[in-house]
Structure formats: C-alpha cells, structure tokens
Amino acid sequence: MKSLKRIGIGLLAGITCMLSVSQTAMAAVSDNYVTGDNNYRQPVPQSYNVVRTINNIGDYEDKMQYFSNPQDLFVDHNDDIYVVDTGNNRVVKMNSNYETVNVFYGPDKAFKSPQGIYVDEDGDMYVSDTENRRIVHMDPEGKFVEEFLNPESSLETGNVFSPTKLIVSKTGYIYVVRGENIMALDGNGDFRGYYGQTNIGYDLTEALMRIFASEEQKKFISKRLASSYINLTLGDDGMIYATSMEREEGEIKKLNSIGTNIYRKYKTVGNAIRNPITDFINNKILKSVVAGNTFKFGEYFNDDGMYIEPIFTDICVDEEGIVTVIEQLNGKVYQYDQDGRMLVAFGGLGERKGSFTRASAIDVDSKGNLLILDRINANIQVFEPTEFINLVHAATSAYNNGDYSGSYDLWRRVLAIDENYDLAHVGIARTYYKQEQYKLSMEESQLVGDRDTYTMAFDEYKYVVLRQYFVLILFIAVLIIAVVIVLFLLFNKYAKKGYWSYLNNKDKKMGVGQGIMYSFYTMLHPIDTLEGIRYNRARINMAVPFILFITAFVVRMAYLYIVHFPLASIELEDVNPVFEAVKLWIVPVSWIPASFMATSISGGESKIREITFTSALSLVPFIVINTPLMFLSNILSKSQRSWYGVFSTLAYVGLFLILFMAMMILNNYTLKKTVGMMFMSAFLMLVLWLVILLCYVLTGRMIQFVIAIIEEFKLNFL
C-alpha cells in the first residue's frame, strides 16, 4: 500500500499533496508550535500564559460598563491602555494595573464608530472617527485640539475619507490605511502622497487589450489594483510595520522611509535549484495550494485542514524588534524576529482562555506582555511571556545588537529547555559565523537545514581554504581538468566505436555493452543515433533501455546523497526511492504507450520496441550531466545556484529534444506534424495519468471496504 501511495503521488502530485497536507493539518498539535518550510507544526514549550481577562471597565461608569464591538487598542510608553470601544462610540483609558482612569467620547461627545487610535509620547491621542470621516486630535485629558478632514488635494478631493487605522511619526506625519496605499498627511492636514503601494507588475493580456480593444470595450476592462493594507504600527526603529493582503511578496511588511518593503519576502527564499520540469512539478503543482513558495507568513491550512489565506488584522513590535501578528480566520498569534523567522505560534478559535472568536487588535507593553482584543467576545486577554520565550527574545536581541557571545550563551539556555527548537540552532550557527568560526557554523546550520546561513559560512570558509592552500588547489584543479579532457576523449572514442560497430555488423543483434556505448553516442550525434535505430530496429537489444532506466535511477539516488547541502532540492530524511523513481520515470515511461497510441492512428511507423529504446535514450543527458554535477556541486553554494541550475536544466531540455527528434525520425514526420503529434502524445499521457490515479483511488477504497467487512465479521462471528 505504501508503494501504491507513492505512485499515486507521483502520478498527480498536486491532488495528493493537497490531501496529505490537509491530513497533516488536521492532526492534533501543540498549543505552542513553529512551522518550517514543509508546513509541519513542531511543538515548542509554552511561550505565553493568560494572566488576566478584562471584560469591562469596572465601576467607572454606572452604564455601558461592557465593551461593544471594540476595534482597536494601543499601549503607550507608560503602559497605559487605550481601547477604541467602537459600539459605544468612545475611547477607554486604563492604567498599567488595568483600572479604568478615563473615558473619552470625543468633542461634544460626537465620536461615531471610531476604529483606530494612536497615542504619541506626550500622551496626545489621534482617533480615527470613521463615520464622521475625520481624525480627531485630543490632548491627554481628552480636550479637543484639532481635526483632520479629507485633504485638499487634486488627488484626494472628491474621494471618501473614512480613516480606520493610523499612526503618527516622530516628525508629525500622520499615516492612514487607505485601501491599497498608506496615505500620508502632514501636521497641517495637507496631503503628502501615497506610501508603500505594492507593484502590481506588468500584465501582457491587459496591455494587448488596451491596444486593440475598442473604446466601448475598454470601458469594461477592470482596473488592476494592488493588494489592500489592513493595519500598521510604528516601530522603535522608526520603520512602519504593516499587514496587507499581498500574496506575492508577503503579508507582513517593514517599510523604510521611501515606502520600500525591507522585510523577508517570499520570492527571496527557496531551497531548490530551478529548472522547468521540476519547478513545475514541485512549485506549480505540489505547492500550488500554498502559493508556490517554501516559506509563508502564518499558515495556509487551519486546524481542520481547510485551506485559508491569512488575514492579519493587527501587528505590534516590541522594544527588541519582535514582530507579533494576529490572524483572523484561525485565531492564531504568530511571532517573528527581524529576519522574518517564526519564533512561536499559539492561540486559536474558541471560547476558552487563550483562544479568540474574532481577534481585532494586539499590542505589547514594556514588560513584554501581549494584550489581545477580541471584538466578538468584547474582552482583552493579557498574555505574560514565559522564561522560554524571554530567552528567545533576549538571544535574538543580543545578536541584533552585536553581542554574539551573549547570544550564543542565551541560545544554549534555550536548547536546555527545548533541544529541538530549530531556531536556536540557527541562532548559534549565525553567532559562529559572526565569530568567524565558519566550519562550526556550517555544521550547526546543516543540522536544521538552514541553507542560507550555511551558504554564508561556506563561502567564507572556501576563501579561507583557498588562501591557505592556493598552490595545492591550483595543482588539483589542473589535474582535474586534465582528467576531464581524457575522460571526454575516451567517452567520444568508445561511443563512436559502439555506434559504428552496431551499424557495420548488420547480421548480429546489438550486444549489451555495444548498445550502452551506442546509447551514449546520442550526446554527440543524436540524429545519427536515432536514424541508426530506425533502419536497424530489428537488431536492437531491449536489455539496453532497461539498463539505462536503472542507471538513471542510480544516478538520481547518488545525486541526492552526494550533492552539496545548500544546493540540495530535498532533505535526506525525506528521500523516498519509490517517489524518486516515479518522478524520474513518469515522463519517459508514460511516453511509450502515449506515443505509440498517437502515432498508430496517424500513419506512424514506430513500434513499441524502438519507442521504448528512444525513450530510454532521453535519459542519457540526465546521466551524463548529473554524474559530474553531483561532485562539482561540493565546491559551490546557493550563491552560485543560477549558473549551476543552467546545467541541471540542460538534462531536461535534452530529454525533450530527444523525444521530439525520435518522434520525427522514427515516423518520418514533417516538422509541423511532429509538433502536432507531440501535443497529442502529451494529452494522452495526461489521460493515462488520470486513469491510473483513478484506479489507485478505487483500489484503495476497495481494500478499505474489504478490510471493513473482515473487521465486521470478526466482531460479530469470532
């Protein structure tokens, strides 16, 4: 059954991957965990404990003691808490002991559905009075200072001004969430431009439509918009941290002074070498359910295994630069360091302590306590950090401040609590790197699969070794080049010998050794090789394609174990021989019946024997290229992956070209007909995969049915 399952995955990877990821997500997990690139949840020690729940404002007012649909909260530098009690049209102020000290209803008690608040260092409040379409500035006592209306600007006049979330910079600029932008106002309320808009990129279809469509048709072309911002906060570093609906670059952003996101981006992360075939299989299909990347903020499957796209309703940043966000759909709290690495995740949907019905706001006080506002439950839960997460924060902060020795000691203390906490190993590897202990950094980062840190350490270690043993390395390089030249000449000699030996001995069947040498002649003269098969098809030895299929598989398995760690596309513990065989053979093996069926109905001359032989020949580039490449990779790292990937891609380009030429030569087709038959064969391959997958599913269901009958029989009659 395990082999059948792997074959099913190989036949239609997208569907199976979706199911398997869903099952993983549905499994019971720890309340506190982290997720890696594989989306699995790794339990970690308790990070935060709920120490208080605030359900009302106490005895401050006789009526309206309870919150109603609260939308925002803010913790100032004195740890005073401001709650935007939207349903009651007020702002509630509490002190650090969570006692209500004041309630503000706005100028002339005129707040109408306020949704956001920011308090500056002087205690002045800036409130988004949303339905009144203004921002109200009040002093610490709640007295009206000024209001900001829709700015008088050619860009803004006539547009609805309904401010929700806002911050105020130290320069006095007000930044307000406004759809796909963050709008900037100066202290006089004048419009100062848009900030942080995501680049929507170029769309060829839209460009052609606008060129060739009529004026009437252009009216119906919808305008493409950038992803909307949701919330924002101001860090102690002066940067604006924001959450958005952006799925390409990342939902969490750190915006510099010119509005450029400098936080971890999805497209800058990846572990695999890119090539057309495996990129399509691994990224477009296997990871299509998670937007095609190995790294994601939050999670794309909830606790029930249902696919979701995260909506981070609020964000906060503490004094150490720790970023914490709350997710609306699964009620989770996610915490990240300044490099965008997840520190912990906890929470969830529910009514119990530590969970949320609809979390709407989050902030952090000077002690590191997280205050999370739930607008449906109309309460605030206060989460106190444990020793574990305090050590994690301290270790991260020490590293960012340049105290690498202190960071190392703190990470060791983290590992004493949880030896499986991967980020601690990453932190130690990075401290080794900063202390120029490159070999130790490589060992530590390899332990947890951190290819980025490993690459940095390896590149430095490589230069150290190069400087130390330059003469010896130069001698070895010259020797290797000489050996490569000799091997190439021998390869050319014996491949040519095998080719002519087969063609000239017309009375003898192809020998195994002769056939293997003949096959490798494909790398030098593919057309001659294929024509030789066409005109001598009766003498080919069918043991040769079998040997080529096995050889390619052996090369693939050897490649996985020998290729340099930062260039590996899969972790060694995840290697499954059956799955690798399916990925390698699925195209050339399924090509055999698909090509035969297509050519049989179109006047083709090729038979199963020669199609099988040429299909095996398509793996020769894979064998020839990957054999030296696996060894060459050990002097390279991710920083050289671009041109390294070119050579890896050539193996798959060669596979396609040989199949294309075989279709043309074996059947004596024209170029146009060959192209048509290639598409026909590809379609038949897809149908074949779907049929086999359907058989696999039905067989599994049948086996489950039989097992259920047997169990029922045992239960009732034995």
Backbone hydrogen bonds, N-H to C=O, Kabsch-Sander energy under -0.5 kcal/mol:
donor,donor_aa,acceptor,acceptor_aa,energy
5,K,1,M,-2.3
6,R,2,K,-2.1
7,I,3,S,-2.4
8,G,4,L,-2.3
9,I,5,K,-2.0
10,G,6,R,-2.3
11,L,7,I,-2.1
12,L,8,G,-1.9
16,T,12,L,-1.7
17,C,13,A,-2.7
18,M,14,G,-2.0
19,L,15,I,-2.1
20,S,16,T,-2.8
21,V,17,C,-2.8
22,S,18,M,-2.0
23,Q,19,L,-2.3
24,T,20,S,-2.1
25,A,21,V,-2.5
26,M,22,S,-1.7
27,A,23,Q,-0.8
27,A,24,T,-0.8
33,Y,345,A,-2.0
34,V,42,Q,-1.8
36,G,40,Y,-1.1
39,N,36,G,-1.8
42,Q,34,V,-3.3
42,Q,40,Y,-0.6
44,V,32,N,-2.1
49,N,384,E,-2.5
51,V,49,N,-0.6
51,V,382,V,-2.6
52,R,382,V,-1.0
54,I,380,I,-3.4
55,N,53,T,-0.7
57,I,65,Q,-2.6
60,Y,57,I,-0.9
67,F,55,N,-0.7
69,N,375,R,-0.5
71,Q,84,V,-2.1
72,D,84,V,-0.9
74,F,82,Y,-2.2
76,D,74,F,-0.5
76,D,80,D,-2.3
79,D,76,D,-1.9
81,I,94,M,-3.0
82,Y,74,F,-2.9
83,V,92,V,-3.0
84,V,72,D,-3.4
84,V,82,Y,-0.5
85,D,83,V,-1.2
85,D,90,R,-1.8
86,T,84,V,-1.6
87,G,68,S,-3.1
88,N,68,S,-0.5
88,N,85,D,-1.1
89,N,86,T,-1.5
90,R,85,D,-1.4
91,V,104,F,-2.7
92,V,83,V,-2.7
93,K,102,N,-2.9
94,M,81,I,-3.1
95,N,99,E,-2.5
98,Y,95,N,-2.0
101,V,93,K,-2.8
102,N,93,K,-1.5
104,F,91,V,-3.2
109,K,106,G,-2.3
110,A,107,P,-1.0
111,F,105,Y,-2.3
115,Q,128,S,-1.9
116,G,128,S,-0.7
118,Y,126,Y,-2.0
120,D,124,D,-2.2
123,G,120,D,-1.8
125,M,138,M,-2.4
126,Y,118,Y,-2.8
127,V,125,M,-0.5
127,V,136,V,-2.8
128,S,116,G,-2.5
129,D,127,V,-1.2
129,D,134,R,-1.8
130,T,128,S,-1.6
131,E,112,K,-1.8
132,N,112,K,-0.6
132,N,129,D,-0.5
133,R,130,T,-1.6
134,R,129,D,-1.5
135,I,148,F,-2.0
136,V,127,V,-2.7
137,H,146,E,-3.1
138,M,125,M,-2.8
138,M,136,V,-0.6
139,D,143,K,-2.3
142,G,139,D,-2.3
145,V,137,H,-2.9
146,E,137,H,-1.5
148,F,135,I,-2.7
149,L,147,E,-0.5
153,S,151,P,-1.4
157,T,153,S,-3.1
159,N,156,E,-2.1
162,S,160,V,-0.8
167,I,175,Y,-1.9
169,S,173,Y,-2.8
172,G,169,S,-1.7
174,I,185,L,-2.9
175,Y,167,I,-2.4
175,Y,173,Y,-0.5
176,V,174,I,-0.5
176,V,183,M,-2.7
177,V,165,K,-2.4
178,R,181,N,-2.5
181,N,178,R,-1.7
182,I,195,Y,-1.5
183,M,176,V,-2.9
183,M,181,N,-0.5
184,A,193,G,-2.5
185,L,174,I,-2.6
186,D,190,D,-2.1
189,G,186,D,-2.1
192,R,184,A,-3.2
195,Y,182,I,-1.9
204,L,202,Y,-0.5
207,A,203,D,-2.1
208,L,204,L,-2.5
209,M,205,T,-2.3
210,R,206,E,-2.1
211,I,207,A,-1.1
212,F,208,L,-2.8
213,A,209,M,-2.4
218,K,214,S,-2.4
219,K,215,E,-0.8
220,F,217,Q,-1.5
221,I,218,K,-1.1
222,S,220,F,-0.7
229,Y,179,G,-3.3
230,I,243,T,-3.2
231,N,243,T,-1.2
233,T,241,Y,-2.6
235,G,233,T,-0.5
235,G,239,M,-2.7
238,G,235,G,-1.9
240,I,255,L,-1.8
241,Y,233,T,-2.5
241,Y,239,M,-0.6
242,A,253,K,-2.2
243,T,231,N,-2.3
244,S,251,E,-2.1
245,M,228,S,-2.2
253,K,242,A,-2.9
255,L,240,I,-3.3
256,N,260,T,-2.1
259,G,256,N,-1.9
262,I,254,K,-3.1
262,I,260,T,-0.5
266,Y,249,E,-2.0
268,T,265,K,-1.1
269,V,266,Y,-1.6
279,D,275,N,-2.5
280,F,276,P,-1.5
281,I,277,I,-2.3
282,N,278,T,-3.3
283,N,279,D,-2.2
284,K,279,D,-1.4
285,I,280,F,-1.4
286,L,281,I,-2.6
288,S,285,I,-1.2
290,V,287,K,-1.4
291,A,288,S,-1.4
292,G,287,K,-3.3
293,N,290,V,-1.0
302,N,306,M,-2.3
305,G,302,N,-1.9
308,I,300,Y,-1.8
313,T,311,I,-0.9
313,T,326,I,-1.3
314,D,326,I,-0.8
316,C,324,T,-2.3
318,D,322,I,-1.8
321,G,318,D,-1.8
323,V,336,Y,-2.7
324,T,316,C,-2.6
325,V,334,Y,-2.8
326,I,314,D,-1.6
327,E,332,K,-2.8
328,Q,311,I,-2.8
331,G,327,E,-0.8
333,V,346,F,-3.3
334,Y,325,V,-2.4
335,Q,344,V,-2.3
336,Y,323,V,-3.4
337,D,341,R,-1.9
340,G,337,D,-1.8
343,L,335,Q,-3.4
344,V,335,Q,-1.0
345,A,33,Y,-1.8
346,F,333,V,-1.9
348,G,331,G,-2.0
349,L,330,N,-0.5
350,G,356,F,-1.5
355,S,352,R,-1.9
356,F,348,G,-2.9
360,S,373,L,-3.0
361,A,373,L,-1.3
363,D,371,L,-1.8
365,D,369,N,-2.0
368,G,365,D,-1.7
370,L,383,F,-2.4
371,L,363,D,-3.0
372,I,370,L,-0.5
372,I,381,Q,-2.4
373,L,361,A,-2.8
374,D,379,N,-2.8
375,R,358,R,-1.9
375,R,373,L,-0.6
378,A,374,D,-1.0
379,N,374,D,-1.4
380,I,54,I,-2.2
381,Q,372,I,-2.4
382,V,52,R,-2.9
383,F,370,L,-3.2
383,F,381,Q,-0.6
384,E,49,N,-3.4
384,E,382,V,-0.5
386,T,47,S,-2.7
390,N,386,T,-2.0
391,L,387,E,-2.2
392,V,388,F,-1.9
393,H,389,I,-2.6
394,A,390,N,-2.5
395,A,391,L,-2.7
396,T,392,V,-2.2
397,S,393,H,-2.7
398,A,394,A,-2.6
399,Y,395,A,-1.9
400,N,396,T,-2.2
401,N,397,S,-1.8
402,G,399,Y,-1.6
403,D,398,A,-2.6
404,Y,402,G,-1.4
407,S,403,D,-2.3
408,Y,404,Y,-2.3
409,D,405,S,-2.1
410,L,406,G,-2.2
411,W,407,S,-2.5
412,R,408,Y,-2.0
413,R,409,D,-1.6
414,V,410,L,-1.9
415,L,411,W,-2.3
416,A,412,R,-1.4
417,I,413,R,-0.9
417,I,414,V,-0.9
418,D,414,V,-2.6
421,Y,418,D,-1.5
422,D,420,N,-1.1
424,A,421,Y,-1.2
425,H,421,Y,-1.0
426,V,422,D,-2.2
427,G,423,L,-2.7
428,I,424,A,-2.4
429,A,425,H,-2.5
430,R,426,V,-2.2
431,T,427,G,-1.9
432,Y,428,I,-2.5
433,Y,429,A,-2.0
434,K,430,R,-2.3
435,Q,431,T,-1.7
436,E,433,Y,-1.8
437,Q,432,Y,-3.1
438,Y,436,E,-1.0
441,S,437,Q,-2.1
442,M,438,Y,-2.4
443,E,439,K,-2.1
444,E,440,L,-2.4
445,S,441,S,-2.5
446,Q,442,M,-2.1
447,L,443,E,-1.2
448,V,444,E,-0.7
448,V,445,S,-0.6
449,G,446,Q,-0.8
450,D,445,S,-2.9
451,R,449,G,-1.3
454,Y,450,D,-1.8
455,T,451,R,-2.3
456,M,452,D,-2.0
457,A,453,T,-2.4
458,F,454,Y,-3.1
459,D,455,T,-2.6
460,E,456,M,-1.6
461,Y,457,A,-2.8
462,K,458,F,-2.9
463,Y,459,D,-1.5
464,V,460,E,-2.0
465,V,461,Y,-2.4
466,L,462,K,-2.4
467,R,463,Y,-2.3
468,Q,464,V,-1.9
469,Y,465,V,-2.6
470,F,467,R,-0.5
473,I,469,Y,-2.8
474,L,470,F,-2.5
475,F,471,V,-2.2
476,I,472,L,-2.5
477,A,473,I,-2.5
478,V,474,L,-2.3
479,L,475,F,-2.3
480,I,476,I,-2.7
481,I,477,A,-2.4
482,A,478,V,-2.2
483,V,479,L,-2.4
484,V,480,I,-2.6
485,I,481,I,-2.3
486,V,482,A,-2.3
487,L,483,V,-2.8
488,F,484,V,-2.4
489,L,485,I,-2.2
490,L,486,V,-2.5
491,F,487,L,-2.8
492,N,488,F,-2.7
493,K,489,L,-2.3
494,Y,490,L,-2.8
495,A,491,F,-2.2
496,K,492,N,-2.1
497,K,493,K,-2.2
498,G,494,Y,-2.4
499,Y,495,A,-2.0
500,W,496,K,-2.5
501,S,497,K,-2.3
502,Y,498,G,-1.8
503,L,499,Y,-2.0
504,N,500,W,-2.4
505,N,501,S,-1.6
506,K,504,N,-1.6
508,K,505,N,-1.3
510,M,539,R,-3.0
515,G,511,G,-2.8
516,I,512,V,-2.1
517,M,513,G,-2.2
518,Y,514,Q,-2.5
519,S,515,G,-2.3
520,F,516,I,-1.7
521,Y,517,M,-0.7
521,Y,518,Y,-0.9
522,T,519,S,-1.6
523,M,520,F,-1.1
524,L,521,Y,-0.9
525,H,521,Y,-3.0
529,T,525,H,-2.1
530,L,526,P,-2.3
531,E,527,I,-2.4
532,G,528,D,-2.1
533,I,529,T,-1.4
534,R,530,L,-2.1
535,Y,531,E,-2.3
536,N,532,G,-0.7
537,R,534,R,-0.7
539,R,536,N,-1.6
540,I,537,R,-0.8
542,M,540,I,-0.6
544,V,541,N,-1.5
546,F,542,M,-0.9
547,I,543,A,-2.1
548,L,544,V,-2.4
549,F,545,P,-2.5
550,I,546,F,-2.2
551,T,547,I,-2.8
552,A,548,L,-2.6
553,F,549,F,-1.8
554,V,550,I,-2.5
555,V,551,T,-2.6
556,R,552,A,-2.3
557,M,553,F,-2.6
558,A,554,V,-2.7
559,Y,555,V,-2.7
560,L,556,R,-2.1
561,Y,557,M,-1.3
562,I,558,A,-1.9
563,V,559,Y,-2.9
567,L,564,H,-1.6
568,A,564,H,-0.6
568,A,565,F,-1.4
574,D,571,E,-1.4
575,V,572,L,-1.4
580,E,576,N,-2.6
581,A,577,P,-2.4
582,V,578,V,-2.4
583,K,579,F,-2.4
584,L,580,E,-2.2
585,W,581,A,-2.9
586,I,582,V,-2.1
589,V,585,W,-2.9
590,S,585,W,-0.5
590,S,586,I,-1.4
591,W,587,V,-1.7
592,I,588,P,-0.7
592,I,589,V,-0.9
594,A,590,S,-1.7
595,S,591,W,-3.1
596,F,592,I,-1.9
597,M,593,P,-2.5
598,A,594,A,-2.2
599,T,595,S,-2.6
600,S,596,F,-2.0
601,I,597,M,-1.0
602,S,599,T,-1.2
604,G,599,T,-2.9
611,I,607,K,-2.3
612,T,608,I,-2.7
613,F,609,R,-2.2
614,T,610,E,-2.6
615,S,611,I,-2.2
616,A,612,T,-2.0
617,L,613,F,-1.8
618,S,614,T,-1.2
619,L,616,A,-1.6
620,V,617,L,-1.8
623,I,619,L,-2.1
624,V,620,V,-2.9
625,I,621,P,-2.5
626,N,622,F,-2.1
627,T,623,I,-1.5
629,L,625,I,-1.5
630,M,626,N,-2.0
631,F,627,T,-0.6
632,L,628,P,-2.6
633,S,629,L,-2.1
634,N,631,F,-1.3
635,I,632,L,-1.8
636,L,633,S,-1.9
640,Q,637,S,-1.8
641,R,638,K,-1.6
644,Y,640,Q,-1.6
645,G,641,R,-2.5
646,V,642,S,-0.8
647,F,643,W,-1.2
648,S,644,Y,-1.7
649,T,645,G,-2.3
650,L,646,V,-1.6
651,A,647,F,-0.8
651,A,648,S,-0.6
652,Y,648,S,-0.6
652,Y,649,T,-0.7
653,V,649,T,-2.1
654,G,650,L,-2.9
655,L,651,A,-1.5
656,F,652,Y,-1.9
657,L,653,V,-2.5
658,I,654,G,-2.4
659,L,655,L,-1.9
660,F,656,F,-2.4
661,M,657,L,-2.9
662,A,658,I,-2.6
663,M,659,L,-2.1
664,M,660,F,-1.9
665,I,661,M,-3.2
666,L,662,A,-2.2
667,N,663,M,-0.8
668,N,664,M,-0.7
668,N,665,I,-0.5
669,Y,664,M,-1.8
674,T,670,T,-2.4
675,V,671,L,-2.1
676,G,672,K,-1.9
677,M,673,K,-2.6
678,M,674,T,-2.2
679,F,675,V,-1.8
680,M,676,G,-2.0
681,S,677,M,-2.6
682,A,678,M,-2.4
683,F,679,F,-2.3
684,L,680,M,-2.2
685,M,681,S,-2.3
686,L,682,A,-2.0
687,V,683,F,-2.2
688,L,684,L,-2.4
689,W,685,M,-2.5
690,L,686,L,-2.3
691,V,687,V,-2.4
692,I,688,L,-2.4
693,L,689,W,-2.6
694,L,690,L,-2.5
695,C,691,V,-2.4
696,Y,692,I,-2.4
697,V,693,L,-2.7
698,L,694,L,-2.8
699,T,695,C,-2.6
700,G,696,Y,-2.4
701,R,697,V,-2.4
702,M,698,L,-2.5
703,I,699,T,-2.6
704,Q,700,G,-2.3
705,F,701,R,-2.4
706,V,702,M,-2.6
707,I,703,I,-2.6
708,A,704,Q,-2.4
709,I,705,F,-2.1
710,I,706,V,-2.4
711,E,707,I,-2.6
712,E,708,A,-2.4
713,F,709,I,-2.6
714,K,710,I,-2.5
715,L,711,E,-2.3
716,N,712,E,-1.8
717,F,713,F,-2.6
718,L,714,K,-1.4
